[in-house]
Amino acid sequence: MIFGRPTNLWLGLVTAGLAFVQVLIVTLVPTADPIAVATIIGSLGGLLAVIIALVANQPPAVKEGDPFVVVTPAGQANETRTA
């Protein structure tokens, strides 16, 4: 998660943003080669996807002795335990 949002939302936002930029470049720049633009923007999307995956999917950092809350089904009290 990044800023409380799951990975799939960030990947969707980046993909939509890059697609918008690609359409703008091909539409507004008369000398732009659509294949070259798609190749460059596509590789940039892949790079950003890897960066998002590395940042958002970090393993939990619970060390021995750290407290954590165990959420139980409705009707039962939650518990605080230590690792």
C-alpha positions in Angstrom: 0.0 0.0 0.0 1.1 3.5 -0.7 -0.7 6.3 1.2 -3.4 3.8 2.3 -4.3 2.8 -1.3 -3.7 -0.7 -2.6 -1.2 -1.5 -5.3 -3.8 -2.2 -8.1 -5.2 1.4 -7.8 -1.7 2.9 -8.1 -1.0 0.7 -11.1 -4.3 1.7 -12.7 -3.6 5.4 -12.1 -0.1 5.2 -13.7 -1.4 3.2 -16.6 -4.2 5.7 -17.3 -1.9 8.7 -16.9 0.7 7.2 -19.3 -2.0 6.4 -21.9 -3.3 10.0 -21.7 0.2 11.3 -22.2 0.7 9.0 -25.1 -2.5 10.1 -26.8 -1.5 13.8 -26.3 1.9 13.3 -27.8 0.7 11.5 -30.9 -2.2 13.9 -31.4 -0.4 17.2 -30.7 3.1 16.5 -32.1 2.7 16.1 -35.9 6.2 14.6 -36.3 5.8 12.0 -33.5 6.0 8.4 -34.6 3.2 6.5 -32.9 5.2 3.3 -32.7 8.2 5.0 -31.1 6.0 6.8 -28.6 4.1 3.6 -27.7 7.4 1.8 -27.2 8.9 4.5 -25.0 5.8 5.1 -22.9 5.2 1.3 -22.6 8.7 0.7 -21.2 8.2 3.6 -18.8 5.0 2.0 -17.6 6.8 -1.2 -17.0 9.5 0.6 -15.0 7.0 2.5 -12.9 5.0 -0.8 -12.3 8.1 -2.4 -10.9 8.9 0.6 -8.7 5.3 0.6 -7.4 5.4 -3.1 -6.7 8.7 -2.7 -4.8 7.4 0.2 -2.7 3.9 -1.1 -2.0 4.5 -4.7 -1.4 7.1 -4.5 1.4 6.9 -7.3 3.9 5.6 -6.4 7.3 8.3 -5.2 9.7 7.3 -6.8 13.0 10.2 -7.6 15.2 10.4 -9.9 18.2 8.7 -8.1 21.2 6.6 -5.8 19.0 3.0 -5.6 20.0 0.3 -6.2 17.3 -3.5 -6.5 17.4 -5.3 -9.7 16.5 -8.7 -8.8 15.1 -11.2 -11.5 15.9 -14.7 -12.3 14.5 -17.6 -10.1 15.6 -18.7 -10.7 19.2 -15.3 -11.6 20.4 -12.8 -9.2 21.9 -9.7 -8.2 19.9 -6.4 -9.2 21.5 -3.0 -7.5 21.7 -0.1 -9.9 21.4 3.7 -9.6 21.1 5.8 -11.2 18.4 
